[in-house]
Amino acid sequence: MEDVQFVCAACDKSYEGNLKDVMTECRVCGRIHCKDCVDEHGQCVECADRKPAKK
């Protein structure tokens, strides 16, 4: 069985092997990203940047 490769949609970093610990879905756009590109609120970097800051 071949290792599946995953490329993060935000940072383009590629991963191989067990991807359960690497992949996270953004709660806003639904795209799959690596955990480094998703914040503590479940938003990817791109969606977090587009959301207006709360005052």
CHARMM-style PDB file with segment names, atoms N, HN, CA, C and O in Angstrom:
ATOM      1  N   MET     1       0.838  -1.175   0.000  1.00  0.00      PROA
ATOM      2  CA  MET     1       0.000   0.000   0.000  1.00  0.00      PROA
ATOM      3  C   MET     1       0.890   1.248   0.000  1.00  0.00      PROA
ATOM      4  O   MET     1       1.831   1.344   0.787  1.00  0.00      PROA
ATOM      5  N   GLU     2       0.592   2.181  -0.868  1.00  0.00      PROA
ATOM      6  HN  GLU     2      -0.173   2.103  -1.508  1.00  0.00      PROA
ATOM      7  CA  GLU     2       1.394   3.390  -0.999  1.00  0.00      PROA
ATOM      8  C   GLU     2       0.990   4.422   0.049  1.00  0.00      PROA
ATOM      9  O   GLU     2      -0.167   4.472   0.467  1.00  0.00      PROA
ATOM     10  N   ASP     3       1.949   5.245   0.470  1.00  0.00      PROA
ATOM     11  HN  ASP     3       2.889   5.205   0.131  1.00  0.00      PROA
ATOM     12  CA  ASP     3       1.653   6.351   1.369  1.00  0.00      PROA
ATOM     13  C   ASP     3       0.889   7.415   0.601  1.00  0.00      PROA
ATOM     14  O   ASP     3       1.234   7.744  -0.534  1.00  0.00      PROA
ATOM     15  N   VAL     4      -0.135   7.941   1.217  1.00  0.00      PROA
ATOM     16  HN  VAL     4      -0.415   7.674   2.139  1.00  0.00      PROA
ATOM     17  CA  VAL     4      -0.919   9.001   0.608  1.00  0.00      PROA
ATOM     18  C   VAL     4      -0.201  10.314   0.875  1.00  0.00      PROA
ATOM     19  O   VAL     4       0.330  10.522   1.966  1.00  0.00      PROA
ATOM     20  N   GLN     5      -0.180  11.192  -0.104  1.00  0.00      PROA
ATOM     21  HN  GLN     5      -0.611  11.023  -0.991  1.00  0.00      PROA
ATOM     22  CA  GLN     5       0.470  12.486   0.069  1.00  0.00      PROA
ATOM     23  C   GLN     5      -0.598  13.568   0.188  1.00  0.00      PROA
ATOM     24  O   GLN     5      -1.598  13.552  -0.530  1.00  0.00      PROA
ATOM     25  N   PHE     6      -0.375  14.495   1.094  1.00  0.00      PROA
ATOM     26  HN  PHE     6       0.437  14.508   1.678  1.00  0.00      PROA
ATOM     27  CA  PHE     6      -1.288  15.616   1.330  1.00  0.00      PROA
ATOM     28  C   PHE     6      -0.503  16.905   1.182  1.00  0.00      PROA
ATOM     29  O   PHE     6       0.600  17.032   1.714  1.00  0.00      PROA
ATOM     30  N   VAL     7      -1.072  17.863   0.458  1.00  0.00      PROA
ATOM     31  HN  VAL     7      -1.968  17.759   0.026  1.00  0.00      PROA
ATOM     32  CA  VAL     7      -0.460  19.183   0.306  1.00  0.00      PROA
ATOM     33  C   VAL     7      -1.423  20.200   0.892  1.00  0.00      PROA
ATOM     34  O   VAL     7      -2.579  20.276   0.476  1.00  0.00      PROA
ATOM     35  N   CYS     8      -0.957  20.979   1.853  1.00  0.00      PROA
ATOM     36  HN  CYS     8      -0.018  20.918   2.191  1.00  0.00      PROA
ATOM     37  CA  CYS     8      -1.784  21.986   2.513  1.00  0.00      PROA
ATOM     38  C   CYS     8      -2.199  23.058   1.509  1.00  0.00      PROA
ATOM     39  O   CYS     8      -1.377  23.540   0.730  1.00  0.00      PROA
ATOM     40  N   ALA     9      -3.469  23.424   1.533  1.00  0.00      PROA
ATOM     41  HN  ALA     9      -4.137  23.032   2.166  1.00  0.00      PROA
ATOM     42  CA  ALA     9      -3.997  24.430   0.605  1.00  0.00      PROA
ATOM     43  C   ALA     9      -3.473  25.827   0.901  1.00  0.00      PROA
ATOM     44  O   ALA     9      -3.479  26.682   0.015  1.00  0.00      PROA
ATOM     45  N   ALA    10      -3.021  26.080   2.124  1.00  0.00      PROA
ATOM     46  HN  ALA    10      -3.016  25.386   2.844  1.00  0.00      PROA
ATOM     47  CA  ALA    10      -2.564  27.426   2.487  1.00  0.00      PROA
ATOM     48  C   ALA    10      -1.063  27.615   2.317  1.00  0.00      PROA
ATOM     49  O   ALA    10      -0.624  28.608   1.736  1.00  0.00      PROA
ATOM     50  N   CYS    11      -0.267  26.663   2.821  1.00  0.00      PROA
ATOM     51  HN  CYS    11      -0.624  25.856   3.292  1.00  0.00      PROA
ATOM     52  CA  CYS    11       1.190  26.869   2.810  1.00  0.00      PROA
ATOM     53  C   CYS    11       1.917  26.016   1.773  1.00  0.00      PROA
ATOM     54  O   CYS    11       3.126  26.169   1.603  1.00  0.00      PROA
ATOM     55  N   ASP    12       1.219  25.129   1.081  1.00  0.00      PROA
ATOM     56  HN  ASP    12       0.237  25.005   1.219  1.00  0.00      PROA
ATOM     57  CA  ASP    12       1.779  24.246   0.051  1.00  0.00      PROA
ATOM     58  C   ASP    12       2.819  23.254   0.579  1.00  0.00      PROA
ATOM     59  O   ASP    12       3.561  22.668  -0.208  1.00  0.00      PROA
ATOM     60  N   LYS    13       2.882  23.060   1.893  1.00  0.00      PROA
ATOM     61  HN  LYS    13       2.279  23.536   2.533  1.00  0.00      PROA
ATOM     62  CA  LYS    13       3.790  22.068   2.460  1.00  0.00      PROA
ATOM     63  C   LYS    13       3.182  20.687   2.253  1.00  0.00      PROA
ATOM     64  O   LYS    13       1.985  20.500   2.468  1.00  0.00      PROA
ATOM     65  N   SER    14       4.001  19.708   1.834  1.00  0.00      PROA
ATOM     66  HN  SER    14       4.974  19.860   1.659  1.00  0.00      PROA
ATOM     67  CA  SER    14       3.472  18.375   1.577  1.00  0.00      PROA
ATOM     68  C   SER    14       3.813  17.420   2.713  1.00  0.00      PROA
ATOM     69  O   SER    14       4.849  17.545   3.366  1.00  0.00      PROA
ATOM     70  N   TYR    15       2.920  16.469   2.930  1.00  0.00      PROA
ATOM     71  HN  TYR    15       2.079  16.367   2.400  1.00  0.00      PROA
ATOM     72  CA  TYR    15       3.049  15.489   4.005  1.00  0.00      PROA
ATOM     73  C   TYR    15       2.791  14.109   3.432  1.00  0.00      PROA
ATOM     74  O   TYR    15       2.029  13.957   2.477  1.00  0.00      PROA
ATOM     75  N   GLU    16       3.430  13.098   4.018  1.00  0.00      PROA
ATOM     76  HN  GLU    16       4.049  13.221   4.794  1.00  0.00      PROA
ATOM     77  CA  GLU    16       3.222  11.711   3.619  1.00  0.00      PROA
ATOM     78  C   GLU    16       3.010  10.871   4.867  1.00  0.00      PROA
ATOM     79  O   GLU    16       3.352  11.287   5.975  1.00  0.00      PROA
ATOM     80  N   GLY    17       2.445   9.690   4.679  1.00  0.00      PROA
ATOM     81  HN  GLY    17       2.168   9.353   3.779  1.00  0.00      PROA
ATOM     82  CA  GLY    17       2.284   8.764   5.797  1.00  0.00      PROA
ATOM     83  C   GLY    17       0.951   8.955   6.493  1.00  0.00      PROA
ATOM     84  O   GLY    17      -0.063   9.217   5.846  1.00  0.00      PROA
ATOM     85  N   ASN    18       0.952   8.820   7.835  1.00  0.00      PROA
ATOM     86  HN  ASN    18       1.775   8.607   8.361  1.00  0.00      PROA
ATOM     87  CA  ASN    18      -0.269   8.937   8.628  1.00  0.00      PROA
ATOM     88  C   ASN    18      -0.707  10.393   8.686  1.00  0.00      PROA
ATOM     89  O   ASN    18      -0.056  11.217   9.328  1.00  0.00      PROA
ATOM     90  N   LEU    19      -1.796  10.706   8.021  1.00  0.00      PROA
ATOM     91  HN  LEU    19      -2.325  10.037   7.499  1.00  0.00      PROA
ATOM     92  CA  LEU    19      -2.224  12.097   7.887  1.00  0.00      PROA
ATOM     93  C   LEU    19      -3.275  12.503   8.906  1.00  0.00      PROA
ATOM     94  O   LEU    19      -3.669  13.669   8.940  1.00  0.00      PROA
ATOM     95  N   LYS    20      -3.744  11.575   9.738  1.00  0.00      PROA
ATOM     96  HN  LYS    20      -3.424  10.628   9.710  1.00  0.00      PROA
ATOM     97  CA  LYS    20      -4.781  11.897  10.716  1.00  0.00      PROA
ATOM     98  C   LYS    20      -4.330  12.988  11.672  1.00  0.00      PROA
ATOM     99  O   LYS    20      -5.149  13.794  12.115  1.00  0.00      PROA
ATOM    100  N   ASP    21      -3.046  13.030  11.999  1.00  0.00      PROA
ATOM    101  HN  ASP    21      -2.381  12.375  11.639  1.00  0.00      PROA
ATOM    102  CA  ASP    21      -2.523  14.014  12.940  1.00  0.00      PROA
ATOM    103  C   ASP    21      -2.131  15.319  12.262  1.00  0.00      PROA
ATOM    104  O   ASP    21      -1.753  16.273  12.943  1.00  0.00      PROA
ATOM    105  N   VAL    22      -2.213  15.383  10.940  1.00  0.00      PROA
ATOM    106  HN  VAL    22      -2.520  14.608  10.387  1.00  0.00      PROA
ATOM    107  CA  VAL    22      -1.746  16.550  10.192  1.00  0.00      PROA
ATOM    108  C   VAL    22      -2.901  17.375   9.637  1.00  0.00      PROA
ATOM    109  O   VAL    22      -2.869  18.604   9.692  1.00  0.00      PROA
ATOM    110  N   MET    23      -3.912  16.713   9.107  1.00  0.00      PROA
ATOM    111  HN  MET    23      -3.938  15.714   9.062  1.00  0.00      PROA
ATOM    112  CA  MET    23      -4.972  17.404   8.386  1.00  0.00      PROA
ATOM    113  C   MET    23      -6.051  17.950   9.319  1.00  0.00      PROA
ATOM    114  O   MET    23      -6.479  17.276  10.256  1.00  0.00      PROA
ATOM    115  N   THR    24      -6.483  19.186   9.044  1.00  0.00      PROA
ATOM    116  HN  THR    24      -6.135  19.733   8.282  1.00  0.00      PROA
ATOM    117  CA  THR    24      -7.563  19.830   9.784  1.00  0.00      PROA
ATOM    118  C   THR    24      -8.434  20.586   8.797  1.00  0.00      PROA
ATOM    119  O   THR    24      -7.924  21.245   7.890  1.00  0.00      PROA
ATOM    120  N   GLU    25      -9.753  20.494   8.970  1.00  0.00      PROA
ATOM    121  HN  GLU    25     -10.167  19.958   9.706  1.00  0.00      PROA
ATOM    122  CA  GLU    25     -10.678  21.204   8.090  1.00  0.00      PROA
ATOM    123  C   GLU    25     -11.003  22.571   8.687  1.00  0.00      PROA
ATOM    124  O   GLU    25     -11.286  22.684   9.880  1.00  0.00      PROA
ATOM    125  N   CYS    26     -10.960  23.593   7.861  1.00  0.00      PROA
ATOM    126  HN  CYS    26     -10.730  23.502   6.893  1.00  0.00      PROA
ATOM    127  CA  CYS    26     -11.337  24.943   8.291  1.00  0.00      PROA
ATOM    128  C   CYS    26     -12.847  24.979   8.509  1.00  0.00      PROA
ATOM    129  O   CYS    26     -13.607  24.494   7.670  1.00  0.00      PROA
ATOM    130  N   ARG    27     -13.279  25.545   9.619  1.00  0.00      PROA
ATOM    131  HN  ARG    27     -12.662  25.939  10.300  1.00  0.00      PROA
ATOM    132  CA  ARG    27     -14.711  25.638   9.921  1.00  0.00      PROA
ATOM    133  C   ARG    27     -15.429  26.652   9.054  1.00  0.00      PROA
ATOM    134  O   ARG    27     -16.655  26.614   8.951  1.00  0.00      PROA
ATOM    135  N   VAL    28     -14.695  27.555   8.432  1.00  0.00      PROA
ATOM    136  HN  VAL    28     -13.699  27.586   8.516  1.00  0.00      PROA
ATOM    137  CA  VAL    28     -15.312  28.603   7.614  1.00  0.00      PROA
ATOM    138  C   VAL    28     -15.433  28.169   6.155  1.00  0.00      PROA
ATOM    139  O   VAL    28     -16.532  28.148   5.602  1.00  0.00      PROA
ATOM    140  N   CYS    29     -14.296  27.819   5.526  1.00  0.00      PROA
ATOM    141  HN  CYS    29     -13.403  27.836   5.975  1.00  0.00      PROA
ATOM    142  CA  CYS    29     -14.307  27.506   4.090  1.00  0.00      PROA
ATOM    143  C   CYS    29     -14.398  26.008   3.801  1.00  0.00      PROA
ATOM    144  O   CYS    29     -14.738  25.620   2.683  1.00  0.00      PROA
ATOM    145  N   GLY    30     -14.100  25.161   4.788  1.00  0.00      PROA
ATOM    146  HN  GLY    30     -13.824  25.477   5.696  1.00  0.00      PROA
ATOM    147  CA  GLY    30     -14.209  23.720   4.609  1.00  0.00      PROA
ATOM    148  C   GLY    30     -13.035  23.071   3.909  1.00  0.00      PROA
ATOM    149  O   GLY    30     -13.045  21.858   3.697  1.00  0.00      PROA
ATOM    150  N   ARG    31     -12.005  23.855   3.537  1.00  0.00      PROA
ATOM    151  HN  ARG    31     -11.997  24.840   3.709  1.00  0.00      PROA
ATOM    152  CA  ARG    31     -10.827  23.279   2.889  1.00  0.00      PROA
ATOM    153  C   ARG    31      -9.950  22.591   3.940  1.00  0.00      PROA
ATOM    154  O   ARG    31     -10.011  22.908   5.127  1.00  0.00      PROA
ATOM    155  N   ILE    32      -9.144  21.653   3.477  1.00  0.00      PROA
ATOM    156  HN  ILE    32      -9.094  21.394   2.512  1.00  0.00      PROA
ATOM    157  CA  ILE    32      -8.263  20.892   4.362  1.00  0.00      PROA
ATOM    158  C   ILE    32      -6.902  21.570   4.412  1.00  0.00      PROA
ATOM    159  O   ILE    32      -6.323  21.893   3.374  1.00  0.00      PROA
ATOM    160  N   HSD    33      -6.397  21.783   5.614  1.00  0.00      PROA
ATOM    161  HN  HSD    33      -6.867  21.521   6.456  1.00  0.00      PROA
ATOM    162  CA  HSD    33      -5.106  22.435   5.844  1.00  0.00      PROA
ATOM    163  C   HSD    33      -4.301  21.616   6.845  1.00  0.00      PROA
ATOM    164  O   HSD    33      -4.841  20.733   7.511  1.00  0.00      PROA
ATOM    165  N   CYS    34      -3.006  21.913   6.949  1.00  0.00      PROA
ATOM    166  HN  CYS    34      -2.568  22.631   6.408  1.00  0.00      PROA
ATOM    167  CA  CYS    34      -2.205  21.326   8.013  1.00  0.00      PROA
ATOM    168  C   CYS    34      -2.541  22.068   9.304  1.00  0.00      PROA
ATOM    169  O   CYS    34      -3.053  23.187   9.261  1.00  0.00      PROA
ATOM    170  N   LYS    35      -2.259  21.456  10.444  1.00  0.00      PROA
ATOM    171  HN  LYS    35      -1.843  20.548  10.479  1.00  0.00      PROA
ATOM    172  CA  LYS    35      -2.606  22.068  11.731  1.00  0.00      PROA
ATOM    173  C   LYS    35      -1.905  23.398  11.951  1.00  0.00      PROA
ATOM    174  O   LYS    35      -2.414  24.238  12.693  1.00  0.00      PROA
ATOM    175  N   ASP    36      -0.753  23.616  11.329  1.00  0.00      PROA
ATOM    176  HN  ASP    36      -0.339  22.933  10.726  1.00  0.00      PROA
ATOM    177  CA  ASP    36      -0.032  24.881  11.485  1.00  0.00      PROA
ATOM    178  C   ASP    36      -0.773  26.046  10.843  1.00  0.00      PROA
ATOM    179  O   ASP    36      -0.542  27.197  11.216  1.00  0.00      PROA
ATOM    180  N   CYS    37      -1.658  25.775   9.888  1.00  0.00      PROA
ATOM    181  HN  CYS    37      -1.846  24.840   9.585  1.00  0.00      PROA
ATOM    182  CA  CYS    37      -2.362  26.832   9.169  1.00  0.00      PROA
ATOM    183  C   CYS    37      -3.795  27.037   9.663  1.00  0.00      PROA
ATOM    184  O   CYS    37      -4.557  27.782   9.046  1.00  0.00      PROA
ATOM    185  N   VAL    38      -4.170  26.384  10.769  1.00  0.00      PROA
ATOM    186  HN  VAL    38      -3.551  25.779  11.269  1.00  0.00      PROA
ATOM    187  CA  VAL    38      -5.500  26.541  11.350  1.00  0.00      PROA
ATOM    188  C   VAL    38      -5.328  27.038  12.781  1.00  0.00      PROA
ATOM    189  O   VAL    38      -4.549  26.474  13.551  1.00  0.00      PROA
ATOM    190  N   ASP    39      -6.063  28.103  13.136  1.00  0.00      PROA
ATOM    191  HN  ASP    39      -6.695  28.560  12.511  1.00  0.00      PROA
ATOM    192  CA  ASP    39      -5.906  28.674  14.474  1.00  0.00      PROA
ATOM    193  C   ASP    39      -6.733  27.922  15.517  1.00  0.00      PROA
ATOM    194  O   ASP    39      -7.384  26.925  15.202  1.00  0.00      PROA
ATOM    195  N   GLU    40      -6.703  28.405  16.755  1.00  0.00      PROA
ATOM    196  HN  GLU    40      -6.175  29.214  17.011  1.00  0.00      PROA
ATOM    197  CA  GLU    40      -7.394  27.736  17.854  1.00  0.00      PROA
ATOM    198  C   GLU    40      -8.914  27.791  17.717  1.00  0.00      PROA
ATOM    199  O   GLU    40      -9.622  27.080  18.429  1.00  0.00      PROA
ATOM    200  N   HSD    41      -9.422  28.624  16.814  1.00  0.00      PROA
ATOM    201  HN  HSD    41      -8.846  29.202  16.235  1.00  0.00      PROA
ATOM    202  CA  HSD    41     -10.859  28.725  16.576  1.00  0.00      PROA
ATOM    203  C   HSD    41     -11.316  27.879  15.389  1.00  0.00      PROA
ATOM    204  O   HSD    41     -12.493  27.900  15.027  1.00  0.00      PROA
ATOM    205  N   GLY    42     -10.393  27.137  14.787  1.00  0.00      PROA
ATOM    206  HN  GLY    42      -9.437  27.120  15.082  1.00  0.00      PROA
ATOM    207  CA  GLY    42     -10.739  26.273  13.665  1.00  0.00      PROA
ATOM    208  C   GLY    42     -10.791  26.972  12.331  1.00  0.00      PROA
ATOM    209  O   GLY    42     -11.344  26.433  11.372  1.00  0.00      PROA
ATOM    210  N   GLN    43     -10.221  28.171  12.246  1.00  0.00      PROA
ATOM    211  HN  GLN    43      -9.772  28.609  13.025  1.00  0.00      PROA
ATOM    212  CA  GLN    43     -10.205  28.925  10.994  1.00  0.00      PROA
ATOM    213  C   GLN    43      -8.823  28.867  10.374  1.00  0.00      PROA
ATOM    214  O   GLN    43      -7.817  28.962  11.076  1.00  0.00      PROA
ATOM    215  N   CYS    44      -8.772  28.709   9.050  1.00  0.00      PROA
ATOM    216  HN  CYS    44      -9.590  28.632   8.480  1.00  0.00      PROA
ATOM    217  CA  CYS    44      -7.489  28.750   8.373  1.00  0.00      PROA
ATOM    218  C   CYS    44      -6.962  30.179   8.373  1.00  0.00      PROA
ATOM    219  O   CYS    44      -7.710  31.115   8.655  1.00  0.00      PROA
ATOM    220  N   VAL    45      -5.712  30.350   8.067  1.00  0.00      PROA
ATOM    221  HN  VAL    45      -5.104  29.590   7.838  1.00  0.00      PROA
ATOM    222  CA  VAL    45      -5.071  31.663   8.082  1.00  0.00      PROA
ATOM    223  C   VAL    45      -5.798  32.639   7.161  1.00  0.00      PROA
ATOM    224  O   VAL    45      -6.019  33.792   7.529  1.00  0.00      PROA
ATOM    225  N   GLU    46      -6.169  32.186   5.975  1.00  0.00      PROA
ATOM    226  HN  GLU    46      -5.990  31.248   5.676  1.00  0.00      PROA
ATOM    227  CA  GLU    46      -6.837  33.054   5.007  1.00  0.00      PROA
ATOM    228  C   GLU    46      -8.195  33.530   5.519  1.00  0.00      PROA
ATOM    229  O   GLU    46      -8.519  34.711   5.388  1.00  0.00      PROA
ATOM    230  N   CYS    47      -8.988  32.637   6.097  1.00  0.00      PROA
ATOM    231  HN  CYS    47      -8.725  31.679   6.204  1.00  0.00      PROA
ATOM    232  CA  CYS    47     -10.315  33.013   6.600  1.00  0.00      PROA
ATOM    233  C   CYS    47     -10.194  33.917   7.827  1.00  0.00      PROA
ATOM    234  O   CYS    47     -10.992  34.841   7.986  1.00  0.00      PROA
ATOM    235  N   ALA    48      -9.226  33.671   8.682  1.00  0.00      PROA
ATOM    236  HN  ALA    48      -8.578  32.920   8.552  1.00  0.00      PROA
ATOM    237  CA  ALA    48      -9.016  34.505   9.867  1.00  0.00      PROA
ATOM    238  C   ALA    48      -8.619  35.916   9.466  1.00  0.00      PROA
ATOM    239  O   ALA    48      -9.029  36.877  10.117  1.00  0.00      PROA
ATOM    240  N   ASP    49      -7.822  36.061   8.397  1.00  0.00      PROA
ATOM    241  HN  ASP    49      -7.490  35.280   7.869  1.00  0.00      PROA
ATOM    242  CA  ASP    49      -7.404  37.373   7.928  1.00  0.00      PROA
ATOM    243  C   ASP    49      -8.557  38.164   7.311  1.00  0.00      PROA
ATOM    244  O   ASP    49      -8.569  39.393   7.385  1.00  0.00      PROA
ATOM    245  N   ARG    50      -9.526  37.475   6.703  1.00  0.00      PROA
ATOM    246  HN  ARG    50      -9.517  36.476   6.643  1.00  0.00      PROA
ATOM    247  CA  ARG    50     -10.658  38.138   6.062  1.00  0.00      PROA
ATOM    248  C   ARG    50     -11.719  38.583   7.062  1.00  0.00      PROA
ATOM    249  O   ARG    50     -12.482  39.509   6.786  1.00  0.00      PROA
ATOM    250  N   LYS    51     -11.773  37.931   8.218  1.00  0.00      PROA
ATOM    251  HN  LYS    51     -11.154  37.179   8.442  1.00  0.00      PROA
ATOM    252  CA  LYS    51     -12.786  38.238   9.228  1.00  0.00      PROA
ATOM    253  C   LYS    51     -12.422  39.551   9.925  1.00  0.00      PROA
ATOM    254  O   LYS    51     -11.278  39.718  10.347  1.00  0.00      PROA
ATOM    255  N   PRO    52     -13.368  40.484  10.054  1.00  0.00      PROA
ATOM    256  CA  PRO    52     -13.050  41.744  10.739  1.00  0.00      PROA
ATOM    257  C   PRO    52     -12.739  41.514  12.204  1.00  0.00      PROA
ATOM    258  O   PRO    52     -13.362  40.674  12.854  1.00  0.00      PROA
ATOM    259  N   ALA    53     -11.783  42.255  12.720  1.00  0.00      PROA
ATOM    260  HN  ALA    53     -11.277  42.938  12.192  1.00  0.00      PROA
ATOM    261  CA  ALA    53     -11.378  42.119  14.122  1.00  0.00      PROA
ATOM    262  C   ALA    53     -12.456  42.677  15.037  1.00  0.00      PROA
ATOM    263  O   ALA    53     -13.046  43.722  14.763  1.00  0.00      PROA
ATOM    264  N   LYS    54     -12.703  41.958  16.137  1.00  0.00      PROA
ATOM    265  HN  LYS    54     -12.223  41.109  16.360  1.00  0.00      PROA
ATOM    266  CA  LYS    54     -13.670  42.443  17.121  1.00  0.00      PROA
ATOM    267  C   LYS    54     -13.018  43.481  18.005  1.00  0.00      PROA
ATOM    268  O   LYS    54     -11.857  43.339  18.390  1.00  0.00      PROA
ATOM    269  N   LYS    55     -13.769  44.533  18.330  1.00  0.00      PROA
ATOM    270  HN  LYS    55     -14.711  44.648  18.017  1.00  0.00      PROA
ATOM    271  CA  LYS    55     -13.236  45.601  19.183  1.00  0.00      PROA
ATOM    272  C   LYS    55     -13.794  45.519  20.561  1.00  0.00      PROA
ATOM    273  OT1 LYS    55     -13.456  46.340  21.414  1.00  0.00      PROA
TER     274      LYS     55
END
